[in-house]
Each structure stands twice: as structure tokens, then as C-alpha cells.
Amino acid sequence: MALTINTNTALATLAPNGHLSEPTATVLGNPIATWSKDLYTNEAGTLTTGFWRASPGTSRWEFAEHGEVIHVLGGSMTVHQDSEPQDLGPGDVAAFPIGWRGTWTIYETLSKFYVIYH
């Protein structure tokens, strides 16, 4: 049977007092609050999916040991790699392959669905 969850239901569970998590990137500047909720992790631990939300701010990301594909559900951000900015907002999909390095600047609280692979 497939694992399913309504997106609005999943995002509603990301309450500030529920699934507060440590940032998975280096925060540049003011603190960024993040919340996450895993939906599925395979038995080998090489694939994880779930929902994530973060408050505005800038952070440095280095995908040294894993890659990530995201679907932006709400909010907005700009990602920079090698000085090439890319704006992302609701409905956008982005892939950050193993080895990707750059910054994410979140302007409005960002919600995303993620797939992390090793």
C-alpha cells in the first residue's frame, strides 16, 4: 500500500512546538527556525521523504554526501550557486545533486516536500 498524506494536513503538523528541528545548513546571520516531518525512509536509509518549513533568512548548503529534490509548497526563496541566482516559489521543483554548494535566501516562510537520497 502506498503511503499517502494530505499536504495541508502534513503542513499543519509542522507546528513550532511540535517538530522543531536543527537547521541542516550553516545559518548566515540571524537564526532560522526550521520544522520537519519525515514521511518515509527506506530500510537501507538511502532515501527519505517528508515535509520541511523554515523561517526567513540566509543559509549555506553543502550537499557533500546526499542530494535533494524539493517541491516548493509555499513561500519564496532564491538559491545561488556560482553567482547564478534562481528564484523559487510555490509549484517550483528543484534538484540539488550530490556535490551542490550554495546559499538559500528565504524571503517568506518556506514550505517544501523533499526527497533526500544517498
Residue frames as a rotation matrix with the C-alpha (Angstrom) as fourth column:
MET 1
0.583 0.813 0.000 0.00
0.813 -0.583 0.000 0.00
0.000 0.000 -1.000 0.00
ALA 2
-0.132 -0.598 0.791 1.26
0.540 -0.712 -0.449 3.48
0.831 0.368 0.417 -0.84
LEU 3
-0.368 -0.039 -0.929 2.00
0.857 -0.403 -0.322 5.95
-0.361 -0.914 0.182 1.92
THR 4
-0.218 0.350 0.911 -0.24
0.589 -0.697 0.409 8.97
0.778 0.626 -0.055 1.44
ILE 5
-0.282 0.201 -0.938 -0.93
0.824 -0.450 -0.344 12.14
-0.491 -0.870 -0.038 3.36
ASN 6
0.682 0.548 0.483 -2.82
0.699 -0.683 -0.211 15.30
0.215 0.482 -0.850 2.52
THR 7
-0.247 -0.864 0.438 -0.34
0.653 -0.483 -0.583 18.15
0.716 0.142 0.684 2.04
ASN 8
0.034 0.320 0.947 -2.36
-0.399 -0.864 0.306 20.60
0.916 -0.388 0.098 4.14
THR 9
0.950 0.301 -0.080 -2.61
-0.076 0.474 0.877 18.05
0.302 -0.827 0.474 6.94
ALA 10
0.389 -0.887 -0.250 1.13
0.875 0.441 -0.203 17.41
0.290 -0.140 0.947 6.83
LEU 11
-0.363 -0.551 0.751 1.97
0.332 -0.830 -0.449 21.10
0.871 0.086 0.484 6.88
ALA 12
0.464 0.619 0.633 -0.43
-0.426 -0.470 0.773 21.68
0.776 -0.629 0.046 9.78
THR 13
0.884 -0.166 -0.437 1.62
0.427 0.667 0.610 19.19
0.191 -0.726 0.661 11.85
LEU 14
-0.087 -0.983 0.159 4.71
0.796 -0.165 -0.582 21.36
0.599 0.076 0.797 11.47
ALA 15
0.867 0.457 0.199 3.73
0.218 -0.707 0.673 23.46
0.449 -0.539 -0.713 14.47
PRO 16
0.206 -0.844 0.494 6.52
-0.516 -0.523 -0.679 25.45
0.832 -0.115 -0.543 16.12
ASN 17
-0.027 -0.209 0.978 6.09
-0.987 0.161 0.007 23.41
-0.159 -0.965 -0.210 19.30
GLY 18
0.834 0.473 0.284 5.79
-0.424 0.879 -0.220 20.08
-0.353 0.063 0.933 17.50
HIS 19
0.757 -0.519 0.398 8.60
0.627 0.749 -0.214 19.15
-0.187 0.411 0.892 15.15
LEU 20
0.826 -0.541 -0.155 11.22
-0.546 -0.838 0.015 21.84
-0.138 0.072 -0.988 15.67
SER 21
0.777 -0.601 0.186 14.45
0.622 0.780 -0.074 20.60
-0.101 0.173 0.980 14.16
GLU 22
0.103 -0.841 -0.532 18.03
0.206 -0.505 0.838 21.79
-0.973 -0.196 0.121 13.94
PRO 23
0.657 0.049 -0.752 18.92
-0.656 -0.454 -0.603 23.60
-0.371 0.890 -0.266 10.72
THR 24
0.675 -0.399 0.620 20.62
0.462 0.884 0.067 21.24
-0.575 0.242 0.782 8.27
ALA 25
0.412 -0.559 0.720 22.73
0.654 -0.369 -0.661 24.05
0.634 0.743 0.213 6.82
THR 26
-0.505 -0.642 -0.577 25.03
0.857 -0.451 -0.249 26.74
-0.100 -0.620 0.778 8.13
VAL 27
0.627 0.778 -0.036 22.94
0.777 -0.628 -0.047 29.78
-0.060 0.001 -0.998 9.05
LEU 28
-0.546 -0.749 0.376 24.39
0.776 -0.621 -0.110 33.08
0.316 0.231 0.920 7.84
GLY 29
-0.607 0.330 0.722 23.11
-0.289 -0.939 0.186 35.91
0.740 -0.096 0.666 10.02
ASN 30
-0.287 0.592 0.753 20.02
-0.958 -0.179 -0.225 35.77
0.001 -0.786 0.619 12.22
PRO 31
-0.790 0.013 0.613 18.77
-0.180 0.951 -0.252 32.39
-0.586 -0.309 -0.749 13.49
ILE 32
-0.439 0.659 -0.611 16.38
-0.763 0.086 0.641 30.44
0.475 0.748 0.464 11.24
ALA 33
-0.266 0.447 0.854 13.67
-0.635 0.586 -0.504 28.28
-0.725 -0.676 0.128 12.78
THR 34
-0.546 0.094 -0.833 13.08
-0.707 0.481 0.518 25.02
0.449 0.872 -0.196 10.93
TRP 35
0.000 0.610 0.793 10.48
-0.708 0.560 -0.431 22.29
-0.706 -0.561 0.432 11.31
SER 36
-0.532 -0.187 -0.826 10.47
-0.782 0.484 0.393 18.90
0.326 0.855 -0.404 9.66
LYS 37
0.187 0.616 0.765 8.38
-0.653 0.659 -0.372 15.76
-0.734 -0.430 0.526 9.48
ASP 38
-0.843 -0.493 -0.214 9.64
-0.501 0.577 0.645 12.64
-0.194 0.651 -0.734 7.71
LEU 39
0.282 0.934 -0.219 7.03
-0.950 0.241 -0.197 10.75
-0.131 0.264 0.956 5.73
TYR 40
0.999 0.030 0.022 9.08
-0.024 0.974 -0.224 7.75
-0.028 0.223 0.974 4.58
THR 41
0.070 -0.996 -0.045 12.60
-0.969 -0.079 0.233 6.34
-0.236 0.028 -0.971 4.94
ASN 42
0.563 0.127 -0.817 13.57
-0.492 0.846 -0.207 3.16
0.665 0.518 0.538 3.15
GLU 43
0.989 -0.094 -0.111 15.03
0.145 0.684 0.715 0.24
0.009 -0.723 0.691 5.08
ALA 44
0.276 -0.955 0.112 18.57
0.912 0.224 -0.345 0.93
0.304 0.197 0.932 3.84
GLY 45
0.389 -0.065 -0.919 18.35
0.564 -0.772 0.293 4.59
-0.729 -0.632 -0.264 4.90
THR 46
-0.652 -0.703 0.283 19.33
0.622 -0.282 0.731 5.77
-0.434 0.652 0.621 1.43
LEU 47
-0.619 0.537 0.573 16.04
0.287 -0.524 0.802 7.55
0.731 0.661 0.171 0.65
THR 48
-0.569 0.470 -0.675 13.97
0.699 -0.158 -0.698 9.83
-0.434 -0.868 -0.239 2.88
THR 49
-0.462 0.503 0.730 10.90
0.424 -0.598 0.681 11.91
0.779 0.624 0.063 2.04
GLY 50
-0.196 0.466 -0.863 8.99
0.960 -0.087 -0.265 14.42
-0.199 -0.881 -0.430 4.08
PHE 51
0.606 0.483 0.632 7.91
0.545 -0.831 0.113 17.98
0.580 0.275 -0.767 4.72
TRP 52
-0.330 -0.784 -0.525 10.04
0.941 -0.320 -0.114 20.92
-0.079 -0.532 0.843 5.87
ARG 53
0.741 0.497 0.451 9.37
0.505 -0.856 0.114 24.52
0.442 0.144 -0.885 6.79
ALA 54
-0.269 -0.859 -0.436 11.83
0.963 -0.255 -0.090 27.33
-0.033 -0.444 0.895 7.54
SER 55
0.654 0.418 -0.630 11.56
0.479 -0.874 -0.083 30.95
-0.585 -0.247 -0.772 8.58
PRO 56
0.930 -0.272 0.246 13.19
0.064 -0.540 -0.839 33.71
0.361 0.797 -0.485 6.51
GLY 57
0.572 -0.820 0.022 16.96
-0.372 -0.235 0.898 34.02
-0.731 -0.522 -0.440 6.46
THR 58
0.548 -0.504 -0.668 20.09
-0.724 0.115 -0.680 33.02
0.419 0.856 -0.302 4.56
SER 59
0.566 -0.373 0.735 21.95
-0.364 0.687 0.629 29.73
-0.740 -0.624 0.253 4.92
ARG 60
-0.153 -0.733 -0.663 24.87
-0.988 0.119 0.096 27.94
0.008 0.669 -0.743 3.26
TRP 61
0.756 0.472 0.453 24.18
-0.440 0.879 -0.180 24.43
-0.484 -0.063 0.873 1.94
GLU 62
-0.336 -0.829 -0.447 26.72
-0.942 0.287 0.177 21.77
-0.018 0.480 -0.877 1.02
PHE 63
0.754 0.643 0.133 25.28
-0.619 0.764 -0.180 18.56
-0.217 0.054 0.975 -0.35
ALA 64
-0.187 -0.975 -0.122 28.51
-0.981 0.179 0.069 16.59
-0.045 0.133 -0.990 0.11
GLU 65
-0.914 -0.233 0.331 27.07
-0.284 0.952 -0.113 13.18
-0.288 -0.198 -0.937 0.97
HIS 66
-0.319 0.863 0.391 23.49
0.707 0.491 -0.509 13.37
-0.632 0.114 -0.767 -0.24
GLY 67
-0.947 0.154 0.283 21.34
0.118 -0.652 0.749 15.06
0.300 0.742 0.599 -2.85
GLU 68
-0.518 0.816 -0.256 17.86
0.365 -0.059 -0.929 16.51
-0.774 -0.574 -0.268 -2.55
VAL 69
-0.737 0.474 0.482 14.89
0.391 -0.284 0.876 17.16
0.552 0.834 0.024 -4.79
ILE 70
-0.749 0.479 -0.458 12.32
0.303 -0.367 -0.880 19.65
-0.590 -0.797 0.129 -3.50
HIS 71
-0.293 0.752 0.591 8.82
0.716 -0.237 0.657 20.77
0.634 0.615 -0.469 -4.45
VAL 72
-0.997 -0.075 0.019 8.11
0.048 -0.795 -0.604 24.23
0.060 -0.602 0.796 -3.04
LEU 73
-0.314 0.937 -0.156 4.63
0.919 0.341 0.199 24.31
0.239 -0.081 -0.968 -1.49
GLY 74
0.819 0.571 0.059 4.64
0.533 -0.794 0.294 27.86
0.214 -0.209 -0.954 -0.11
GLY 75
0.557 -0.607 -0.567 6.87
0.178 -0.580 0.795 30.87
-0.811 -0.544 -0.214 0.43
SER 76
0.947 -0.304 0.101 9.74
0.037 -0.210 -0.977 32.10
0.319 0.929 -0.187 -1.69
MET 77
0.512 -0.856 -0.062 13.50
0.100 -0.012 0.995 31.89
-0.853 -0.516 0.080 -1.84
THR 78
0.762 -0.446 -0.470 16.47
-0.600 -0.213 -0.771 32.48
0.244 0.869 -0.430 -4.08
VAL 79
0.731 -0.613 0.300 19.19
0.347 0.713 0.609 29.85
-0.587 -0.341 0.734 -4.42
HIS 80
0.685 -0.612 -0.395 22.70
-0.728 -0.592 -0.345 30.85
-0.022 0.524 -0.852 -5.52
GLN 81
0.582 -0.660 0.475 25.34
0.442 0.747 0.497 28.58
-0.683 -0.079 0.726 -6.91
ASP 82
-0.377 -0.829 0.413 28.40
0.854 -0.138 0.502 30.12
-0.359 0.542 0.760 -8.52
SER 83
-0.747 0.076 -0.660 26.64
-0.026 -0.996 -0.086 33.52
-0.664 -0.047 0.746 -8.53
GLU 84
-0.831 0.547 -0.097 23.74
-0.088 0.043 0.995 32.23
0.549 0.836 0.012 -10.65
PRO 85
-0.774 0.563 0.290 20.55
-0.414 -0.105 -0.904 33.14
-0.478 -0.820 0.314 -8.71
GLN 86
-0.725 0.644 -0.245 17.39
0.143 0.488 0.861 31.12
0.674 0.589 -0.446 -9.21
ASP 87
-0.611 0.601 0.515 14.09
-0.792 -0.459 -0.403 32.26
-0.006 -0.654 0.756 -7.70
LEU 88
-0.794 0.385 -0.470 11.78
0.281 0.918 0.278 29.53
0.539 0.089 -0.838 -6.38
GLY 89
-0.633 0.673 0.383 8.17
-0.769 -0.493 -0.407 29.76
-0.085 -0.552 0.829 -5.24
PRO 90
-0.091 0.684 0.724 5.02
-0.421 0.633 -0.650 27.66
-0.903 -0.364 0.231 -4.89
GLY 91
0.872 0.486 0.058 4.83
-0.211 0.481 -0.851 24.93
-0.441 0.730 0.522 -7.51
ASP 92
0.418 -0.794 -0.441 8.53
-0.827 -0.133 -0.546 25.05
0.375 0.593 -0.712 -8.40
VAL 93
0.965 -0.241 0.108 10.69
0.187 0.913 0.361 21.92
-0.186 -0.328 0.926 -8.30
ALA 94
0.491 -0.868 -0.068 14.47
-0.818 -0.434 -0.377 22.00
0.298 0.241 -0.924 -7.87
ALA 95
0.895 -0.315 -0.316 17.18
0.351 0.934 0.064 19.35
0.275 -0.169 0.947 -7.73
PHE 96
0.531 -0.784 0.323 20.35
-0.847 -0.505 0.165 19.75
0.034 -0.361 -0.932 -5.66
PRO 97
0.748 -0.226 -0.625 22.65
-0.051 0.918 -0.392 16.89
0.662 0.325 0.675 -6.73
ILE 98
0.740 -0.599 -0.304 25.40
0.567 0.314 0.761 15.42
-0.361 -0.736 0.572 -4.61
GLY 99
-0.286 -0.936 0.203 28.23
0.952 -0.254 0.170 17.97
-0.108 0.242 0.964 -4.66
TRP 100
0.231 0.437 0.869 25.98
0.528 -0.807 0.266 21.06
0.817 0.397 -0.417 -4.97
ARG 101
-0.349 -0.334 -0.876 27.10
0.906 -0.360 -0.224 24.02
-0.240 -0.871 0.428 -2.84
GLY 102
-0.524 0.161 0.836 25.48
0.348 -0.856 0.383 27.40
0.777 0.492 0.393 -2.49
THR 103
-0.969 0.218 -0.115 23.18
0.007 -0.441 -0.897 29.63
-0.247 -0.870 0.426 -0.48
TRP 104
-0.239 0.962 0.129 19.45
0.821 0.129 0.557 29.73
0.519 0.239 -0.821 0.05
THR 105
-0.998 0.062 0.017 17.89
-0.063 -0.860 -0.506 33.08
-0.017 -0.506 0.863 0.90
ILE 106
-0.384 0.917 -0.106 14.34
0.894 0.398 0.208 32.62
0.233 -0.015 -0.972 2.16
TYR 107
-0.862 0.110 0.494 12.15
-0.067 -0.992 0.106 35.73
0.502 0.058 0.863 1.91
GLU 108
0.075 0.919 0.386 8.80
-0.936 -0.068 0.345 34.30
0.343 -0.387 0.856 3.06
THR 109
-0.149 -0.120 0.982 8.47
-0.684 0.729 -0.015 31.26
-0.714 -0.674 -0.191 5.33
LEU 110
-0.318 -0.119 -0.941 9.20
-0.892 0.374 0.254 28.35
0.322 0.920 -0.225 3.02
SER 111
0.224 0.386 0.895 7.37
-0.535 0.816 -0.218 25.01
-0.815 -0.430 0.389 2.99
LYS 112
-0.165 -0.328 -0.930 8.59
-0.964 0.255 0.081 22.18
0.210 0.910 -0.358 0.83
PHE 113
0.904 0.215 0.369 8.23
-0.255 0.965 0.065 18.47
-0.342 -0.153 0.927 0.18
TYR 114
0.118 -0.958 -0.262 11.64
-0.983 -0.150 0.102 16.82
-0.137 0.246 -0.960 -0.06
VAL 115
0.994 -0.078 -0.071 13.26
0.065 0.983 -0.169 13.66
0.083 0.164 0.983 -1.32
ILE 116
0.332 -0.931 0.152 16.76
-0.916 -0.279 0.289 13.11
-0.227 -0.235 -0.945 0.06
TYR 117
0.984 -0.054 -0.171 18.91
-0.011 0.933 -0.360 10.39
0.178 0.356 0.917 -1.47
HIS 118
0.398 -0.894 0.207 22.36
-0.589 -0.076 0.805 8.97
-0.704 -0.442 -0.557 -0.65
